[in-house]
Amino acid sequence: MPHIDVNGAVLLYHLQGLESGPTIIFSNGLGTTTAMWQPQLQPLEGRFRILRFDTRGHGHSSVTDGPYTIELLAKDLLGLASALRIEKFHFCGLSMGGQIGQWLIHNAPERLKSATLANTGQKIGNDEMWNARIAKVRSEGMVSVVAAVTERWFSPEFFEKSPAEVEKLRNTFLSINPAGYAACCAAVRDADFRSAKPAAGKIPPTLVIAGTHDRATPPADGKLLAESLPGAKFLELDAAHLSNVEAHSKYTDALAAHLTQAEA
């Protein structure tokens, strides 16, 4: 598996698809790995160069001392892109990945051809909730929170019709290093873009996606985020938090249309 030393960490990455095509970088959600983007690969790899990577603290990337910040994780992404000689790219991130995308929009818009921010918000949760989860994971491990987390990932209907998919992502969650997960929880806890003011005329074409049944980042959060970014489009899907998995066909179709329009 390919790895690159970036920004004080070693990051696992996968680069595939059309070698001469425009690049899209996927940024995974908290407690997941590059595998979460599997539904998007086959429909897009014939037209785009696809870069996925395990966020610091997750999967096969380094678990460095925490806590982390969204700025640190965003600079990991920029460092990885630069190391692979990718100057400008389309971005697609979900949850924590969506917060990384917000940092990029506000701090490195010149690197972005477009942004897709899914199941995320300018501020996710509250300090009390995140501190409780961090303490529990540190003392009792990932198994202590897996039920509560995965219950928010999918709607009851998806649990019933796709148990194998749920189990696969549940097992991925259990494989995450508790220290790395806790460090990323702190990054999400401390991220707050509610007062961020985008630079005039520098917002890339942006699509904000929300899930009707998402309790972690409800549609109202997505609408507020879209309203804060001039020109951003908003889409609500019949899904919970991992909308790219639960509503994968509609998610991928919307993403592909957004990328094609941004390339036009």
ABEGO torsion letter per residue (X at the ends): XBBBBBGGBBBBBBBBEBAABBBBBBBBBBGBBAAAAAAAAAAAAAABBBBBBBBBGBEABBBBBOBBBAAAAAAAAAAAAAAAGBABBBBBBBEAAAAAAAAAAAAAAAABABBBBBGBBABBEBAAAAAAAAAAAAAAEAAAAAAAAAAAABBAAAAAABAAAAAAAAAAAAABBAAAAAAAAAAAAABBAAABBBBBGABBBBBBBBBAABAABBAAAAAAAAAABBGBBBBBBBBBABAAAAAAAAAAAAAAAAAAAAAX
